[in-house]
């Protein structure tokens, strides 16, 4: 493979995991099929974890169907599907009382962020991004995607998820104080915002992301931002957020997304939204020499207390350079028929290790 040109399109993606993708049966937006990869050899022993330990495939074939939430709920209750990956909070109750269905309420944790295209005006101006810290309401954002029960979400969230080793409340008062949209409007004007149209991308087929983005867009409107909300399928959002062109030529100004709180995302190098060398699409190509200096300092020490101090400084810098705005965190649910066993909790569904009860 080293002799192949890196610019040559890949004909087929072949991994080394317990399942292989069956491209001939793929129907975009409807179905993805995986079959057990006979040549894969799992580890012989060791404890089974989400991404560690033996990865044993107990099914010959897995079909991943794309269904709207109401169809997924009905299909799970009728036994037409075995597993509903991520039911939204307002639909969990439809299946939680079924004696044939297991519902795991805290299956995975996700942090929301509002991210800006920092290559183009007006969000190339850090003062404008800073002003919007006064507009984002984490409580409202999390309620929009996880409901009114505070047991399912948290606000007062900074760079890292609550309770993770490097989490800090340094400077969090900028998001904790009451929202004063008149003051934000004045700060935006002083920073140089002149009413430019802002293209916001919202996916129509990913419930949580769509609600998070629409809520964020409304908060910007209250602050006087001229929002052009453009709704599209999630695949189009993903393609467009990598477009470095201007917003009126296939680019964008703002979108909201969710970052799972798995192991890589709880430190400055695993969480790509913190990267600020101008090369990361997930945060709109943010550029901050000071953030990069602190990330490098974190990498240079193995002392946890020093790492915590560095991350406290890193969070201080977040409120100055604003590579993104944290929007809170919530717990995702998952639901499956009770004949499935050994389901591994984590930030997304995995098929290895899962069994069908005899």
FILUM-786343 format. One record per residue (C-alpha): residue number from 1; residue in three letters; x, y, z. Coordinates in steps of 0.5 Angstrom, whole numbers, plus 500, padded with zeros to 3 digits. Each point is the difference from the previous one (the first is absolute). Last residue first. Example, Ala and Ser with C-alpha at 12.3 -4.5 7.8 and 13.67 -1.06 7.14 Angstrom:
% residues 2
{pos=2, code=ser, xx=527, yy=498, zz=514}
{pos=1, code=ala, xx=498, yy=493, zz=502}
% end
This chain:
% residues 358
{pos=358, code=unk, xx=438, yy=462, zz=549}
{pos=357, code=unk, xx=502, yy=507, zz=501}
{pos=356, code=unk, xx=503, yy=504, zz=494}
{pos=355, code=unk, xx=507, yy=502, zz=501}
{pos=354, code=unk, xx=504, yy=507, zz=500}
{pos=353, code=unk, xx=507, yy=500, zz=500}
{pos=352, code=unk, xx=501, yy=503, zz=494}
{pos=351, code=unk, xx=495, yy=504, zz=497}
{pos=350, code=unk, xx=502, yy=507, zz=503}
{pos=349, code=unk, xx=495, yy=506, zz=501}
{pos=348, code=unk, xx=503, yy=507, zz=501}
{pos=347, code=unk, xx=502, yy=504, zz=506}
{pos=346, code=unk, xx=501, yy=494, zz=505}
{pos=345, code=unk, xx=496, yy=494, zz=503}
{pos=344, code=unk, xx=501, yy=493, zz=498}
{pos=343, code=unk, xx=494, yy=496, zz=499}
{pos=342, code=unk, xx=502, yy=493, zz=503}
{pos=341, code=unk, xx=493, yy=497, zz=498}
{pos=340, code=unk, xx=494, yy=501, zz=495}
{pos=339, code=unk, xx=494, yy=496, zz=501}
{pos=338, code=unk, xx=498, yy=506, zz=504}
{pos=337, code=unk, xx=498, yy=504, zz=494}
{pos=336, code=unk, xx=504, yy=506, zz=499}
{pos=335, code=unk, xx=500, yy=508, zz=503}
{pos=334, code=unk, xx=505, yy=505, zz=500}
{pos=333, code=unk, xx=501, yy=507, zz=504}
{pos=332, code=unk, xx=504, yy=506, zz=499}
{pos=331, code=unk, xx=503, yy=503, zz=506}
{pos=330, code=unk, xx=500, yy=508, zz=500}
{pos=329, code=unk, xx=506, yy=505, zz=500}
{pos=328, code=unk, xx=500, yy=508, zz=499}
{pos=327, code=unk, xx=500, yy=505, zz=495}
{pos=326, code=unk, xx=508, yy=501, zz=499}
{pos=325, code=unk, xx=502, yy=506, zz=496}
{pos=324, code=unk, xx=505, yy=499, zz=495}
{pos=323, code=unk, xx=507, yy=502, zz=498}
{pos=322, code=unk, xx=498, yy=506, zz=505}
{pos=321, code=unk, xx=507, yy=504, zz=500}
{pos=320, code=unk, xx=499, yy=503, zz=507}
{pos=319, code=unk, xx=495, yy=495, zz=503}
{pos=318, code=unk, xx=504, yy=494, zz=498}
{pos=317, code=unk, xx=506, yy=503, zz=502}
{pos=316, code=unk, xx=498, yy=500, zz=507}
{pos=315, code=unk, xx=498, yy=492, zz=499}
{pos=314, code=unk, xx=507, yy=499, zz=498}
{pos=313, code=unk, xx=503, yy=503, zz=506}
{pos=312, code=unk, xx=496, yy=495, zz=504}
{pos=311, code=unk, xx=502, yy=495, zz=495}
{pos=310, code=unk, xx=507, yy=502, zz=502}
{pos=309, code=unk, xx=499, yy=500, zz=507}
{pos=308, code=unk, xx=496, yy=493, zz=500}
{pos=307, code=unk, xx=506, yy=497, zz=496}
{pos=306, code=unk, xx=505, yy=502, zz=505}
{pos=305, code=unk, xx=496, yy=497, zz=505}
{pos=304, code=unk, xx=500, yy=493, zz=496}
{pos=303, code=unk, xx=507, yy=500, zz=499}
{pos=302, code=unk, xx=502, yy=497, zz=493}
{pos=301, code=unk, xx=502, yy=506, zz=497}
{pos=300, code=unk, xx=502, yy=502, zz=493}
{pos=299, code=unk, xx=493, yy=499, zz=497}
{pos=298, code=unk, xx=497, yy=505, zz=504}
{pos=297, code=unk, xx=506, yy=505, zz=498}
{pos=296, code=unk, xx=498, yy=499, zz=493}
{pos=295, code=unk, xx=493, yy=501, zz=501}
{pos=294, code=unk, xx=502, yy=507, zz=504}
{pos=293, code=unk, xx=504, yy=502, zz=494}
{pos=292, code=unk, xx=494, yy=498, zz=495}
{pos=291, code=unk, xx=495, yy=504, zz=504}
{pos=290, code=unk, xx=505, yy=506, zz=500}
{pos=289, code=unk, xx=501, yy=500, zz=493}
{pos=288, code=unk, xx=493, yy=500, zz=498}
{pos=287, code=unk, xx=497, yy=499, zz=494}
{pos=286, code=unk, xx=493, yy=496, zz=499}
{pos=285, code=unk, xx=499, yy=497, zz=493}
{pos=284, code=unk, xx=492, yy=500, zz=501}
{pos=283, code=unk, xx=500, yy=496, zz=506}
{pos=282, code=unk, xx=499, yy=493, zz=497}
{pos=281, code=unk, xx=504, yy=502, zz=494}
{pos=280, code=unk, xx=507, yy=499, zz=504}
{pos=279, code=unk, xx=506, yy=503, zz=496}
{pos=278, code=unk, xx=500, yy=507, zz=503}
{pos=277, code=unk, xx=505, yy=498, zz=505}
{pos=276, code=unk, xx=495, yy=501, zz=506}
{pos=275, code=unk, xx=498, yy=493, zz=502}
{pos=274, code=unk, xx=495, yy=500, zz=506}
{pos=273, code=unk, xx=494, yy=497, zz=495}
{pos=272, code=unk, xx=505, yy=494, zz=499}
{pos=271, code=unk, xx=499, yy=498, zz=507}
{pos=270, code=unk, xx=505, yy=494, zz=500}
{pos=269, code=unk, xx=506, yy=505, zz=501}
{pos=268, code=unk, xx=497, yy=504, zz=505}
{pos=267, code=unk, xx=497, yy=495, zz=505}
{pos=266, code=unk, xx=493, yy=497, zz=501}
{pos=265, code=unk, xx=499, yy=499, zz=493}
{pos=264, code=unk, xx=504, yy=494, zz=499}
{pos=263, code=unk, xx=497, yy=496, zz=505}
{pos=262, code=unk, xx=493, yy=500, zz=498}
{pos=261, code=unk, xx=496, yy=507, zz=502}
{pos=260, code=unk, xx=496, yy=500, zz=493}
{pos=259, code=unk, xx=501, yy=506, zz=496}
{pos=258, code=unk, xx=493, yy=503, zz=498}
{pos=257, code=unk, xx=499, yy=505, zz=494}
{pos=256, code=unk, xx=498, yy=507, zz=499}
{pos=255, code=unk, xx=501, yy=504, zz=493}
{pos=254, code=unk, xx=502, yy=507, zz=499}
{pos=253, code=unk, xx=503, yy=504, zz=494}
{pos=252, code=unk, xx=499, yy=496, zz=494}
{pos=251, code=unk, xx=503, yy=498, zz=493}
{pos=250, code=unk, xx=497, yy=498, zz=493}
{pos=249, code=unk, xx=502, yy=507, zz=497}
{pos=248, code=unk, xx=496, yy=505, zz=504}
{pos=247, code=unk, xx=503, yy=497, zz=506}
{pos=246, code=unk, xx=507, yy=501, zz=498}
{pos=245, code=unk, xx=504, yy=494, zz=498}
{pos=244, code=unk, xx=504, yy=496, zz=505}
{pos=243, code=unk, xx=495, yy=494, zz=499}
{pos=242, code=unk, xx=501, yy=495, zz=505}
{pos=241, code=unk, xx=493, yy=502, zz=503}
{pos=240, code=unk, xx=497, yy=499, zz=494}
{pos=239, code=unk, xx=501, yy=493, zz=499}
{pos=238, code=unk, xx=498, yy=498, zz=507}
{pos=237, code=unk, xx=494, yy=505, zz=500}
{pos=236, code=unk, xx=498, yy=496, zz=493}
{pos=235, code=unk, xx=500, yy=494, zz=504}
{pos=234, code=unk, xx=496, yy=502, zz=505}
{pos=233, code=unk, xx=494, yy=502, zz=496}
{pos=232, code=unk, xx=498, yy=507, zz=498}
{pos=231, code=unk, xx=498, yy=506, zz=504}
{pos=230, code=unk, xx=502, yy=507, zz=499}
{pos=229, code=unk, xx=499, yy=505, zz=505}
{pos=228, code=unk, xx=502, yy=507, zz=498}
{pos=227, code=unk, xx=501, yy=504, zz=506}
{pos=226, code=unk, xx=501, yy=508, zz=500}
{pos=225, code=unk, xx=503, yy=500, zz=507}
{pos=224, code=unk, xx=497, yy=505, zz=505}
{pos=223, code=unk, xx=501, yy=496, zz=507}
{pos=222, code=unk, xx=493, yy=497, zz=500}
{pos=221, code=unk, xx=502, yy=497, zz=493}
{pos=220, code=unk, xx=506, yy=497, zz=503}
{pos=219, code=unk, xx=496, yy=496, zz=505}
{pos=218, code=unk, xx=495, yy=498, zz=494}
{pos=217, code=unk, xx=506, yy=497, zz=496}
{pos=216, code=unk, xx=502, yy=496, zz=507}
{pos=215, code=unk, xx=493, yy=497, zz=501}
{pos=214, code=unk, xx=500, yy=498, zz=492}
{pos=213, code=unk, xx=507, yy=497, zz=501}
{pos=212, code=unk, xx=498, yy=496, zz=506}
{pos=211, code=unk, xx=494, yy=498, zz=497}
{pos=210, code=unk, xx=503, yy=498, zz=493}
{pos=209, code=unk, xx=506, yy=496, zz=504}
{pos=208, code=unk, xx=495, yy=497, zz=505}
{pos=207, code=unk, xx=495, yy=497, zz=494}
{pos=206, code=unk, xx=505, yy=498, zz=495}
{pos=205, code=unk, xx=496, yy=500, zz=493}
{pos=204, code=unk, xx=499, yy=507, zz=499}
{pos=203, code=unk, xx=507, yy=503, zz=501}
{pos=202, code=unk, xx=501, yy=507, zz=502}
{pos=201, code=unk, xx=505, yy=505, zz=496}
{pos=200, code=unk, xx=501, yy=507, zz=502}
{pos=199, code=unk, xx=501, yy=505, zz=495}
{pos=198, code=unk, xx=501, yy=507, zz=503}
{pos=197, code=unk, xx=498, yy=506, zz=497}
{pos=196, code=unk, xx=504, yy=506, zz=501}
{pos=195, code=unk, xx=497, yy=505, zz=505}
{pos=194, code=unk, xx=506, yy=505, zz=501}
{pos=193, code=unk, xx=504, yy=496, zz=506}
{pos=192, code=unk, xx=506, yy=504, zz=501}
{pos=191, code=unk, xx=502, yy=498, zz=508}
{pos=190, code=unk, xx=496, yy=506, zz=502}
{pos=189, code=unk, xx=494, yy=498, zz=497}
{pos=188, code=unk, xx=500, yy=493, zz=502}
{pos=187, code=unk, xx=501, yy=503, zz=507}
{pos=186, code=unk, xx=494, yy=504, zz=500}
{pos=185, code=unk, xx=496, yy=494, zz=497}
{pos=184, code=unk, xx=503, yy=496, zz=506}
{pos=183, code=unk, xx=497, yy=505, zz=505}
{pos=182, code=unk, xx=493, yy=500, zz=497}
{pos=181, code=unk, xx=501, yy=493, zz=500}
{pos=180, code=unk, xx=501, yy=499, zz=508}
{pos=179, code=unk, xx=500, yy=493, zz=502}
{pos=178, code=unk, xx=501, yy=499, zz=507}
{pos=177, code=unk, xx=507, yy=498, zz=502}
{pos=176, code=unk, xx=502, yy=493, zz=500}
{pos=175, code=unk, xx=503, yy=500, zz=493}
{pos=174, code=unk, xx=505, yy=505, zz=502}
{pos=173, code=unk, xx=500, yy=497, zz=507}
{pos=172, code=unk, xx=504, yy=494, zz=497}
{pos=171, code=unk, xx=507, yy=504, zz=500}
{pos=170, code=unk, xx=503, yy=494, zz=504}
{pos=169, code=unk, xx=495, yy=495, zz=501}
{pos=168, code=unk, xx=505, yy=494, zz=498}
{pos=167, code=unk, xx=500, yy=493, zz=497}
{pos=166, code=unk, xx=507, yy=497, zz=500}
{pos=165, code=unk, xx=498, yy=493, zz=503}
{pos=164, code=unk, xx=493, yy=500, zz=497}
{pos=163, code=unk, xx=494, yy=501, zz=505}
{pos=162, code=unk, xx=497, yy=505, zz=496}
{pos=161, code=unk, xx=502, yy=500, zz=493}
{pos=160, code=unk, xx=506, yy=504, zz=497}
{pos=159, code=unk, xx=501, yy=506, zz=497}
{pos=158, code=unk, xx=494, yy=504, zz=504}
{pos=157, code=unk, xx=494, yy=497, zz=503}
{pos=156, code=unk, xx=495, yy=504, zz=505}
{pos=155, code=unk, xx=494, yy=496, zz=497}
{pos=154, code=unk, xx=498, yy=493, zz=501}
{pos=153, code=unk, xx=496, yy=495, zz=497}
{pos=152, code=unk, xx=495, yy=494, zz=502}
{pos=151, code=unk, xx=499, yy=501, zz=507}
{pos=150, code=unk, xx=498, yy=507, zz=498}
{pos=149, code=unk, xx=493, yy=497, zz=498}
{pos=148, code=unk, xx=498, yy=506, zz=495}
{pos=147, code=unk, xx=501, yy=496, zz=494}
{pos=146, code=unk, xx=507, yy=498, zz=496}
{pos=145, code=unk, xx=500, yy=503, zz=494}
{pos=144, code=unk, xx=497, yy=507, zz=501}
{pos=143, code=unk, xx=501, yy=500, zz=508}
{pos=142, code=unk, xx=508, yy=499, zz=498}
{pos=141, code=unk, xx=499, yy=507, zz=496}
{pos=140, code=unk, xx=496, yy=503, zz=505}
{pos=139, code=unk, xx=505, yy=499, zz=506}
{pos=138, code=unk, xx=506, yy=501, zz=496}
{pos=137, code=unk, xx=498, yy=507, zz=498}
{pos=136, code=unk, xx=504, yy=503, zz=495}
{pos=135, code=unk, xx=499, yy=508, zz=499}
{pos=134, code=unk, xx=506, yy=503, zz=505}
{pos=133, code=unk, xx=505, yy=495, zz=496}
{pos=132, code=unk, xx=498, yy=504, zz=494}
{pos=131, code=unk, xx=504, yy=506, zz=502}
{pos=130, code=unk, xx=506, yy=495, zz=500}
{pos=129, code=unk, xx=499, yy=498, zz=492}
{pos=128, code=unk, xx=499, yy=507, zz=498}
{pos=127, code=unk, xx=507, yy=502, zz=504}
{pos=126, code=unk, xx=503, yy=494, zz=497}
{pos=125, code=unk, xx=499, yy=503, zz=493}
{pos=124, code=unk, xx=501, yy=495, zz=494}
{pos=123, code=unk, xx=492, yy=499, zz=502}
{pos=122, code=unk, xx=498, yy=506, zz=496}
{pos=121, code=unk, xx=503, yy=499, zz=495}
{pos=120, code=unk, xx=503, yy=493, zz=497}
{pos=119, code=unk, xx=506, yy=495, zz=502}
{pos=118, code=unk, xx=497, yy=499, zz=507}
{pos=117, code=unk, xx=494, yy=496, zz=498}
{pos=116, code=unk, xx=496, yy=500, zz=507}
{pos=115, code=unk, xx=499, yy=494, zz=505}
{pos=114, code=unk, xx=494, yy=499, zz=505}
{pos=113, code=unk, xx=502, yy=494, zz=504}
{pos=112, code=unk, xx=496, yy=495, zz=504}
{pos=111, code=unk, xx=503, yy=494, zz=504}
{pos=110, code=unk, xx=498, yy=493, zz=500}
{pos=109, code=unk, xx=499, yy=495, zz=505}
{pos=108, code=unk, xx=498, yy=493, zz=498}
{pos=107, code=unk, xx=496, yy=494, zz=503}
{pos=106, code=unk, xx=497, yy=504, zz=505}
{pos=105, code=unk, xx=492, yy=498, zz=499}
{pos=104, code=unk, xx=501, yy=493, zz=499}
{pos=103, code=unk, xx=494, yy=497, zz=497}
{pos=102, code=unk, xx=499, yy=493, zz=500}
{pos=101, code=unk, xx=493, yy=497, zz=496}
{pos=100, code=unk, xx=496, yy=494, zz=501}
{pos=99, code=unk, xx=496, yy=503, zz=506}
{pos=98, code=unk, xx=498, yy=506, zz=496}
{pos=97, code=unk, xx=500, yy=506, zz=505}
{pos=96, code=unk, xx=506, yy=504, zz=497}
{pos=95, code=unk, xx=498, yy=499, zz=493}
{pos=94, code=unk, xx=496, yy=506, zz=499}
{pos=93, code=unk, xx=503, yy=504, zz=506}
{pos=92, code=unk, xx=506, yy=500, zz=496}
{pos=91, code=unk, xx=497, yy=505, zz=495}
{pos=90, code=unk, xx=501, yy=507, zz=503}
{pos=89, code=unk, xx=507, yy=498, zz=502}
{pos=88, code=unk, xx=502, yy=498, zz=493}
{pos=87, code=unk, xx=501, yy=493, zz=498}
{pos=86, code=unk, xx=508, yy=498, zz=499}
{pos=85, code=unk, xx=501, yy=494, zz=497}
{pos=84, code=unk, xx=494, yy=496, zz=499}
{pos=83, code=unk, xx=501, yy=493, zz=501}
{pos=82, code=unk, xx=497, yy=493, zz=497}
{pos=81, code=unk, xx=496, yy=502, zz=495}
{pos=80, code=unk, xx=493, yy=498, zz=497}
{pos=79, code=unk, xx=498, yy=498, zz=508}
{pos=78, code=unk, xx=494, yy=504, zz=500}
{pos=77, code=unk, xx=502, yy=504, zz=505}
{pos=76, code=unk, xx=507, yy=501, zz=496}
{pos=75, code=unk, xx=496, yy=502, zz=494}
{pos=74, code=unk, xx=495, yy=505, zz=503}
{pos=73, code=unk, xx=506, yy=504, zz=503}
{pos=72, code=unk, xx=504, yy=500, zz=494}
{pos=71, code=unk, xx=494, yy=502, zz=496}
{pos=70, code=unk, xx=499, yy=506, zz=505}
{pos=69, code=unk, xx=508, yy=502, zz=500}
{pos=68, code=unk, xx=501, yy=500, zz=492}
{pos=67, code=unk, xx=503, yy=494, zz=498}
{pos=66, code=unk, xx=507, yy=498, zz=497}
{pos=65, code=unk, xx=501, yy=493, zz=500}
{pos=64, code=unk, xx=507, yy=496, zz=503}
{pos=63, code=unk, xx=500, yy=493, zz=497}
{pos=62, code=unk, xx=504, yy=495, zz=504}
{pos=61, code=unk, xx=503, yy=494, zz=497}
{pos=60, code=unk, xx=503, yy=493, zz=503}
{pos=59, code=unk, xx=499, yy=502, zz=507}
{pos=58, code=unk, xx=504, yy=498, zz=506}
{pos=57, code=unk, xx=506, yy=505, zz=498}
{pos=56, code=unk, xx=505, yy=500, zz=506}
{pos=55, code=unk, xx=504, yy=506, zz=501}
{pos=54, code=unk, xx=505, yy=498, zz=506}
{pos=53, code=unk, xx=503, yy=505, zz=504}
{pos=52, code=unk, xx=499, yy=508, zz=499}
{pos=51, code=unk, xx=495, yy=504, zz=497}
{pos=50, code=unk, xx=494, yy=500, zz=504}
{pos=49, code=unk, xx=503, yy=495, zz=505}
{pos=48, code=unk, xx=501, yy=492, zz=500}
{pos=47, code=unk, xx=505, yy=498, zz=505}
{pos=46, code=unk, xx=506, yy=495, zz=498}
{pos=45, code=unk, xx=501, yy=494, zz=495}
{pos=44, code=unk, xx=501, yy=498, zz=493}
{pos=43, code=unk, xx=500, yy=507, zz=497}
{pos=42, code=unk, xx=496, yy=499, zz=494}
{pos=41, code=unk, xx=502, yy=497, zz=493}
{pos=40, code=unk, xx=496, yy=504, zz=494}
{pos=39, code=unk, xx=501, yy=495, zz=494}
{pos=38, code=unk, xx=492, yy=498, zz=500}
{pos=37, code=unk, xx=498, yy=508, zz=500}
{pos=36, code=unk, xx=493, yy=499, zz=502}
{pos=35, code=unk, xx=495, yy=504, zz=496}
{pos=34, code=unk, xx=498, yy=507, zz=500}
{pos=33, code=unk, xx=494, yy=503, zz=496}
{pos=32, code=unk, xx=499, yy=508, zz=500}
{pos=31, code=unk, xx=492, yy=502, zz=498}
{pos=30, code=unk, xx=496, yy=506, zz=499}
{pos=29, code=unk, xx=504, yy=506, zz=498}
{pos=28, code=unk, xx=504, yy=497, zz=495}
{pos=27, code=unk, xx=498, yy=493, zz=499}
{pos=26, code=unk, xx=506, yy=496, zz=501}
{pos=25, code=unk, xx=499, yy=492, zz=498}
{pos=24, code=unk, xx=506, yy=500, zz=495}
{pos=23, code=unk, xx=505, yy=504, zz=505}
{pos=22, code=unk, xx=499, yy=494, zz=505}
{pos=21, code=unk, xx=504, yy=503, zz=506}
{pos=20, code=unk, xx=505, yy=495, zz=504}
{pos=19, code=unk, xx=499, yy=498, zz=507}
{pos=18, code=unk, xx=505, yy=498, zz=505}
{pos=17, code=unk, xx=505, yy=505, zz=499}
{pos=16, code=unk, xx=506, yy=501, zz=495}
{pos=15, code=unk, xx=496, yy=505, zz=495}
{pos=14, code=unk, xx=499, yy=500, zz=493}
{pos=13, code=unk, xx=498, yy=506, zz=496}
{pos=12, code=unk, xx=499, yy=499, zz=493}
{pos=11, code=unk, xx=502, yy=503, zz=493}
{pos=10, code=unk, xx=504, yy=506, zz=504}
{pos=9, code=unk, xx=501, yy=506, zz=495}
{pos=8, code=unk, xx=507, yy=501, zz=498}
{pos=7, code=unk, xx=503, yy=506, zz=503}
{pos=6, code=unk, xx=504, yy=497, zz=505}
{pos=5, code=unk, xx=504, yy=496, zz=494}
{pos=4, code=unk, xx=501, yy=493, zz=501}
{pos=3, code=unk, xx=507, yy=498, zz=502}
{pos=2, code=unk, xx=499, yy=500, zz=507}
{pos=1, code=unk, xx=494, yy=495, zz=499}
% end
